[in-house]
Amino acid sequence: MKYPVSSSLRHKGKVIELDVVREMVVLLGVNGEVIGGLSWDFVIDQILAYRKVSVHKEVRLEPRISLAFRVRYNGPEGPRFESRAGGIGGGGLFIESQSPLPVGTRLAMEFSIAEKPEEWMPAKGTVAWVCPKADQYTFSPGMGVRFTDIAEDVRDRIHELVKSSQSVEQVA
């Protein structure tokens, strides 16, 4: 499929072609000549690389803390996984994973925080963003999960944990 560039002043008249057979995005000049192409993998990686920065800066509505704790989770049809979470807040948590699940995947999970490691707190969530490799925001690959169903008392305990941790940081 070919898409003419018409709104961009710098590139007006060029054409973007989606080559579904070779999974390429090809740029054609105003005379139809091939200027260059990129694989879908490269385009997707670039989009995800830029998307992560804005997600880290703008999506979280509640305070969070970096904290390592255990988490068990599974998707609607997938196997049960056990992992480590690297942070938590009232809105969700970050699950460390070498094979993060796709954005939009619904999870049933339970997690255990350090103050009571024998107690597992249930929640449901959706994968909101994925970090395929460690970067300046996360020390491990994984996925950010937004809570979609969590008991009020569990959310209150998370808020208390975040608040007490922030108080300790301010004193130190």
Steps between C-alpha positions, in 0.01 A plus 500: 500500500623846417431812704581843356659752736289813475508683835875514561654809340849343488387173345190590301478296180692200634321170552518247782447146383419211736647183356314227692682216327846616609368678816664826401410867496641649179536872424454601136610834358275742309588320175431154645866411560584295810673718756531235771321250719478379855391163636186488711715379791709816483196729475329325793817515714531874432138565593536301822827674589342844477170390656665379821638843588160669485337216694752532781453874521127541454281198565536435872241682704607373841833502683707184484816357651776270383469185702588138428233246592353174373215480250311212339290560190332345202317624193156383386632189325864490603698307756562634851827690544690591812727802487627802683336839491724804499262775607145569609249779545126532540456483124706192423833325513801409286563128445851397401496253210735392223187429290246771581143446384353726231341835585130452570538150648274450802660342805384342821774543759590485862795660670674482834674801648793482741313603816289180483665262250263214583193705405401515132283790383286443188441746217416510132667722245587574140848529349527875433855513362793271430871551550669232284845576646647686795516876449549820699161456671503129577792283598334194355280418202136454585154651486305772672162371616210734575260374766147449368349316796650525846334490840485836676682366807785370281528837322498673842787279614696590187436872563621461860811315384580772244434776753714341772783432256494861377507624863807287570673635187434863606648437847812325368 
